[in-house]
Amino acid sequence: MLRPLALVLTSAIVGATLAGPAATAHADAEECVSYAMSEADAGILLADLACAAVTFLDCYRVFRAEYGPQLWAMTACELR
């Protein structure tokens, strides 16, 4: 569990650094977090990390690393 989380954190940091400030404007991350927590009982820290990701794919990768491929994760990431 620590290895996938470390990989996700590293990817998120590198992605945020490379994306620059223009890509950091997010839609509503609160809706994404609420959906993930209500639909899948995702932990708040993991949901917040995923929903604050720069891109849809980064968001989905965080959820996929912890819960495997899930339709609710795609829906949550679309809400950001």
Legacy VTK file of the C-alpha trace (Angstrom):
# vtk DataFile Version 3.0
C-alpha trace
ASCII
DATASET POLYDATA
POINTS 80 float
0.000 0.000 0.000
2.848 2.410 0.725
4.497 1.882 -2.628
1.429 2.832 -4.732
0.755 5.818 -2.489
4.362 6.978 -2.803
4.123 6.602 -6.576
0.911 8.612 -6.653
2.360 11.355 -4.471
5.482 11.550 -6.612
3.395 11.694 -9.783
1.200 14.418 -8.332
4.181 16.536 -7.291
5.960 16.155 -10.617
2.738 16.755 -12.540
1.922 19.891 -10.581
5.432 21.213 -11.095
5.398 20.587 -14.834
1.861 21.825 -15.394
2.574 25.355 -14.229
0.231 27.865 -12.662
-2.216 28.030 -15.576
-3.325 24.436 -15.033
-3.898 24.763 -11.307
-7.352 26.339 -11.574
-9.685 23.553 -10.512
-13.386 23.226 -10.802
-15.239 22.304 -7.620
-13.081 19.799 -5.739
-15.581 19.728 -2.859
-18.185 17.995 -5.032
-15.590 15.438 -6.083
-14.612 14.730 -2.462
-18.237 14.477 -1.303
-19.122 12.095 -4.116
-16.119 9.840 -3.477
-16.835 9.691 0.237
-20.559 9.024 -0.144
-20.421 6.557 -3.040
-17.369 4.534 -2.053
-16.559 5.434 1.537
-13.248 6.803 0.313
-11.086 8.314 3.005
-11.156 12.089 3.185
-7.388 12.491 2.813
-7.206 10.275 -0.258
-10.302 11.881 -1.791
-8.869 15.348 -1.181
-5.548 14.341 -2.733
-7.243 12.855 -5.785
-9.724 15.676 -6.294
-7.007 18.325 -6.004
-5.011 16.701 -8.816
-4.215 18.861 -11.820
-5.787 16.647 -14.474
-8.645 14.185 -14.702
-6.180 11.365 -15.316
-4.112 12.225 -12.242
-7.295 12.301 -10.159
-8.384 8.903 -11.451
-4.924 7.397 -10.937
-4.974 8.283 -7.239
-8.308 6.505 -6.755
-7.287 3.576 -8.975
-4.077 3.000 -7.019
-6.073 2.519 -3.820
-9.401 1.020 -4.985
-8.694 -0.437 -8.429
-10.654 0.585 -11.526
-14.008 1.994 -10.397
-16.794 3.823 -12.227
-17.474 6.026 -9.192
-13.873 7.268 -9.345
-14.362 8.452 -12.912
-17.598 10.185 -11.958
-15.988 11.867 -8.952
-13.076 13.117 -11.045
-15.466 14.521 -13.646
-17.108 16.628 -10.915
-13.930 18.576 -10.193
LINES 1 81
80 0 1 2 3 4 5 6 7 8 9 10 11 12 13 14 15 16 17 18 19 20 21 22 23 24 25 26 27 28 29 30 31 32 33 34 35 36 37 38 39 40 41 42 43 44 45 46 47 48 49 50 51 52 53 54 55 56 57 58 59 60 61 62 63 64 65 66 67 68 69 70 71 72 73 74 75 76 77 78 79
